[in-house]
Amino acid sequence: MNYLMRRLATFPLVLLGVSILVFVAIRMVPGDSITAMLGTEAGLLTPAQRDSLAAYFGIDQPWFVQYWRWIGGILHGNLGISVTYGRPVLDVIIERFPLTLELAVLSMIIALAVGMPAGIFAATHNEKLSDLGVRMVAMIGQSTPSFVLGLLIIYTLSAGFGVLPAMGEFAPLWQDPLRNLSQLILPAITLGFAFAASVTRISRSAMLDVLSDDYVRTARSKGASARSVIWRHALPNALIPVVTLSGIEFGYLLGGAVIVEQIYALPGLGRMVLDAIQQRDYALVQGAVLFIAFNFMIVNLLVDLAYVALDPRIRLGEP
């Protein structure tokens, strides 16, 4: 409990640092939100009109004043108003986040369902032809960019089978589960393929280390079956590196897979942040980055707690 409280106490400090970095970084991008919003029509504004818009969006004040007002709004649950959408930032984020969360979960399921068995199979057939084949496929998966795989999938479906992935308006899971799955399964495969390759290599390496430990040899000498040795004795201890990798990857996916969302025209969190940066939507970029950072910290905390569940020998917070 003390460890948990200490970790939670660091959250505000981390978020404060992230808020300063994103606040400064987005304002160092050339251009301003008024020009990005109006385009060529911004040149038709009179100085008085431009000043009025700047005052309305709160960008007429010095950076310190803008930051102080923004932080003050956050403490009251207000992340600001999006210039692009004309709505509260938090509402826009919550509207986009379910798609990104579902895509991340599906990608993780695919990656673990493929990568873990493949890694265990390769470890139990070490230095054999089948092990070499698994490692080659994993190497190809890690070295293939997700956008290349996504474009190949779209091209294969369109040129080879005359069909295209289900795009258009996104259907939430609770409204139309079948259409929702048809829209997300290919992006999930695209994201999950590279991650499955990483899981395969990590799980293979971890299993090889564990299988050479004394307690595994003892279990074998007592007559335990090969299935029992692998799944009951070796696998739980081999899962820790996989959990670490999965936590980092899941946190990354919760931030939005920008390229994949662009390729499949998905209105997710990553695509929203990209559009907000292009539109110089300061409030939306700042709020989204804070939201992503908070999710990443939550995932990392859950991963640390999972270590204890997997290996009771681990004591968090002890020197």
For each residue, the residues with C-beta under 8 A, 3 or more apart:
1: 4 5
2: 5 6 317
3: 6 7 316 317
4: 1 7 8 301 305
5: 1 2 8 9
6: 2 3 9 10 317
7: 3 4 10 11 301 304
8: 4 5 11 301
9: 5 6 12 13
10: 6 7 13 14
11: 7 8 14 15 294 297
12: 9 15 16
13: 9 10 16 17
14: 10 11 17 18 293 297
15: 11 12 18 19 290 293 294
16: 12 13 19 20
17: 13 14 20 21
18: 14 15 21 22 289 290 293
19: 15 16 22 23 67 70 71 74 286 290
20: 16 17 23 24 67
21: 17 18 24 25
22: 18 19 25 26 285 286 289 290
23: 19 20 26 27 63 66 67 70 286
24: 20 21 27 28 63
25: 21 22 28 29
26: 22 23 29 277 280 282 285 286
27: 23 24 63 282
28: 24 25
29: 25 26 277 280
30:
31: 35 36 280
32: 35 36 59 280
33: 36 37 57 59 83 279 280 281 282
34: 37 38 42 45 50 53 54 57 59
35: 31 32 38 39 42 280
36: 31 32 33 39 278 279 280 281
37: 33 34 42 83 84 279 280
38: 34 35 41 42 45
39: 35 36 42
40: 43
41: 38 44 45
42: 34 35 37 38 39 45 50
43: 40
44: 41
45: 34 38 41 42 49 50 53
46: 49 50
47: 50 51
48: 51 52
49: 45 46 52 53
50: 34 42 45 46 47 53 54
51: 47 48 54 55 60
52: 48 49 55 56
53: 34 45 49 50 56 57
54: 34 50 51 57 59 60
55: 51 52 58 60
56: 52 53
57: 33 34 53 54 83
58: 55 61 66 69
59: 32 33 34 54 66 282
60: 51 54 55
61: 58 65 66 69
62: 65 66
63: 23 24 27 66 67
64: 67 68
65: 61 62 68 69
66: 23 58 59 61 62 63 69 70
67: 19 20 23 63 64 70 71
68: 64 65 71 72
69: 58 61 65 66 72 73
70: 19 23 66 67 73 74 80 283 286
71: 19 67 68 74 75
72: 68 69 75 76
73: 69 70 76 78 79 80
74: 19 70 71 77 78 79 290
75: 71 72
76: 72 73
77: 74 90
78: 73 74 88 90
79: 73 74 88 89 90 93 283 286 287 290
80: 70 73 88 89 282 283 284 286 287
81: 86 87 88 89 283
82: 85 86 87 88 89 92 276 281 283 284
83: 33 37 57 86 279 280 281 282 283 284
84: 37 275 276 279 281 284
85: 82 92 284
86: 81 82 83
87: 81 82 91 92
88: 78 79 80 81 82 91 92
89: 79 80 81 82 92 93 283 284 286 287 288
90: 77 78 79 93 94 287
91: 87 88 94 95
92: 82 85 87 88 89 95 96 272 284
93: 79 89 90 96 97 269 272 287 288 291
94: 90 91 97
95: 91 92 98
96: 92 93 99 100 267 268 269 272
97: 93 94 100 101 269 291
98: 95 101 102 172 173
99: 96 102 103 170 172 184 266 267 268 269
100: 96 97 103 104 253 254 256 257 261 268 269 270
101: 97 98 104 105 254
102: 98 99 105 106 173 180 184
103: 99 100 106 107 184 187 188 191 253 257 260 261 266 268
104: 100 101 107 108 250 253 254
105: 101 102 108 109
106: 102 103 109 110 184 185 188 192
107: 103 104 110 111 187 188 191 192 195 253 257
108: 104 105 111 112 192 195 246 249 250 253
109: 105 106 112 113 188 192
110: 106 107 113 114 188 189 192 193 196
111: 107 108 114 115 191 192 193 195 196 198 199 246 249
112: 108 109 115 116 196 199 242 246
113: 109 110 116 117
114: 110 111 117 118 192 196 199 200
115: 111 112 118 119 195 196 197 198 199 200 203
116: 112 113 119 120 199 200 203 242
117: 113 114 120 121
118: 114 115 121 122 134 137 138 196 200 203 204
119: 115 116 122 123 134 199 200 201 202 203 204 206 207
120: 116 117 123 124 203 204 207 230 235
121: 117 118 124 125 130 134
122: 118 119 125 126 130 131 134 135 200 204
123: 119 120 126 131 203 204 205 207 208 211
124: 120 121 207 211 226 230
125: 121 122 128 130 131
126: 122 123 131 208
127: 131 132
128: 125 131 132
129: 132 133
130: 121 122 125 133 134
131: 122 123 125 126 127 128 134 135 204
132: 127 128 129 135 136
133: 129 130 136 137
134: 118 119 121 122 130 131 137 138 200 204
135: 122 131 132 138 139 201 204
136: 132 133 139 140
137: 118 133 134 140 141 197 200
138: 118 134 135 141 142 197 198 200 201
139: 135 136 142 143 197
140: 136 137 143 144 197
141: 137 138 144 193 194 196 197 198 200
142: 138 139 194 197 198 201
143: 139 140
144: 140 141 148 149 193 194
145: 148 149
146: 149 150 190 191 193 194 257 259 260
147: 150 151 259 260 263
148: 144 145 151 152
149: 144 145 146 152 153 190 193 194
150: 146 147 153 154 186 187 190 259 260 263 264
151: 147 148 154 155 263
152: 148 149 155 156
153: 149 150 156 157 165 186 189 190
154: 150 151 157 158 164 165 263
155: 151 152 158 159
156: 152 153 159 160 161
157: 153 154 160 161 163 164 165
158: 154 155 161 162 163 164
159: 155 156
160: 156 157
161: 156 157 158
162: 158
163: 157 158
164: 154 157 158 167
165: 153 154 157 182 183 186 264
166: 179 182 183
167: 164 183 264 265
168: 265
169:
170: 99 180 183 266 267
171: 175 176 179 180 183
172: 98 99 175 176 180
173: 98 102 177 180
174: 177
175: 171 172 180
176: 171 172 179 180
177: 173 174 180 181
178: 181 182
179: 166 171 176 182 183
180: 102 170 171 172 173 175 176 177 183 184
181: 177 178 184 185
182: 165 166 178 179 185
183: 165 166 167 170 171 179 180 187 264 266
184: 99 102 103 106 180 181 187 188 266
185: 106 181 182 188 189
186: 150 153 165 189 190 264
187: 103 107 150 183 184 190 191 257 260 261 263 264 266
188: 103 106 107 109 110 184 185 191 192
189: 110 153 185 186 192 193
190: 146 149 150 153 186 187 193 260 263 264
191: 103 107 111 146 187 188 194 195 253 257 260
192: 106 107 108 109 110 111 114 188 189 195 196
193: 110 111 141 144 146 149 189 190 196 197
194: 141 142 144 146 149 191 197 198
195: 107 108 111 115 191 192 198 199 249
196: 110 111 112 114 115 118 141 192 193 199 200
197: 115 137 138 139 140 141 142 193 194 200 201
198: 111 115 138 141 142 194 195 201 202 245 249
199: 111 112 114 115 116 119 195 196 202 203 242 245 246
200: 114 115 116 118 119 122 134 137 138 141 196 197 203 204
201: 119 135 138 142 197 198 204 205
202: 119 198 199 205 206 241 242 245
203: 115 116 118 119 120 123 199 200 206 207 238 241 242
204: 118 119 120 122 123 131 134 135 200 201 207 208
205: 123 201 202 208 209 241
206: 119 202 203 209 210 237 238 239 240 241 242
207: 119 120 123 124 203 204 210 211 230 234 235 238
208: 123 126 204 205 211 212
209: 205 206 212 213 238
210: 206 207 213 216 234 235 237 238
211: 123 124 207 208 216 229 234
212: 208 209 216
213: 209 210 216 217 237
214: 217 218
215: 218 219 233
216: 210 211 212 213 219 220 229 233 234
217: 213 214 220 221
218: 214 215 221 222
219: 215 216 222 224 228 229 233
220: 216 217 223 224 229
221: 217 218
222: 218 219
223: 220
224: 219 220 228 229 232 233
225: 228 229
226: 124 229 230
227: 230 231
228: 219 224 225 231 232 233
229: 211 216 219 220 224 225 226 232 233 234
230: 120 124 207 226 227 233 234 235
231: 227 228 234 235
232: 224 228 229 235 236
233: 215 216 219 224 228 229 230 236
234: 207 210 211 216 229 230 231 237 238
235: 120 207 210 230 231 232 238 239
236: 232 233 239 310 311
237: 206 210 213 234 240 310 311
238: 203 206 207 209 210 234 235 241 242
239: 206 235 236 242 243 310
240: 206 237 243 244 307 310 311
241: 202 203 205 206 238 244 245
242: 112 116 199 202 203 206 238 239 245 246
243: 239 240 246 247 303 306 307 310
244: 240 241 247 248 303
245: 198 199 202 241 242 248 249
246: 108 111 112 199 242 243 249 250 303
247: 243 244 250 251 299 300 302 303 306
248: 244 245 251 252
249: 108 111 195 198 245 246 252 253
250: 104 108 246 247 253 254 299
251: 247 248 254 255 295 296 299 300
252: 248 249 255 296
253: 100 103 104 107 108 191 249 250 256 257
254: 100 101 104 250 251 269 292 295 296 299
255: 251 252 269 270 292 295 296
256: 100 253 261 268 269 270 271 272 273 292
257: 100 103 107 146 187 191 253 260 261 268 270
258: 261 262 270 271 273 274
259: 146 147 150 262 263
260: 103 146 147 150 187 190 191 257 263 264 266
261: 100 103 187 256 257 258 264 265 266 267 268 270 271
262: 258 259 265 271 274
263: 147 150 151 154 187 190 259 260
264: 150 165 167 183 186 187 190 260 261
265: 167 168 261 262
266: 99 103 170 183 184 187 260 261 271
267: 96 99 170 261 271 272
268: 96 99 100 103 256 257 261 271 272
269: 93 96 97 99 100 254 255 256 272 273 288 291 292
270: 100 255 256 257 258 261 273 274
271: 256 258 261 262 266 267 268 274 275
272: 92 93 96 256 267 268 269 275 276 284 288
273: 256 258 269 270 276 277 284 285 288 289 292
274: 258 262 270 271 277 278
275: 84 271 272 278 279 281
276: 82 84 272 273 279 281 284 285 288
277: 26 29 273 274 280 281 285
278: 36 274 275
279: 33 36 37 83 84 275 276
280: 26 29 31 32 33 35 36 37 83 277
281: 33 36 82 83 84 275 276 277 284 285
282: 26 27 33 59 80 83 285 286
283: 70 79 80 81 82 83 89 286 287
284: 80 82 83 84 85 89 92 272 273 276 281 287 288
285: 22 26 273 276 277 281 282 288 289
286: 19 22 23 26 70 79 80 89 282 283 289 290
287: 79 80 89 90 93 283 284 290 291
288: 89 93 269 272 273 276 284 285 291 292
289: 18 22 273 285 286 292 293
290: 15 18 19 22 74 79 286 287 293 294
291: 93 97 269 287 288 294 295
292: 254 255 256 269 273 288 289 295 296
293: 14 15 18 289 290 296 297
294: 11 15 290 291 297 298
295: 251 254 255 291 292 298 299
296: 251 252 254 255 292 293 299 300
297: 11 14 293 294 300 301
298: 294 295 301 302
299: 247 250 251 254 295 296 302 303
300: 247 251 296 297 303 304
301: 4 7 8 297 298 304 305
302: 247 298 299 305 306
303: 243 244 246 247 299 300 306 307
304: 7 300 301 307 308 316
305: 4 301 302 308 309 316
306: 243 247 302 303 309 310
307: 240 243 303 304 310 311 314 316
308: 304 305 311 312 314 315 316
309: 305 306
310: 236 237 239 240 243 306 307
311: 236 237 240 307 308 314
312: 308
313:
314: 307 308 311
315: 308 318
316: 3 304 305 307 308
317: 2 3 6
318: 315
319:
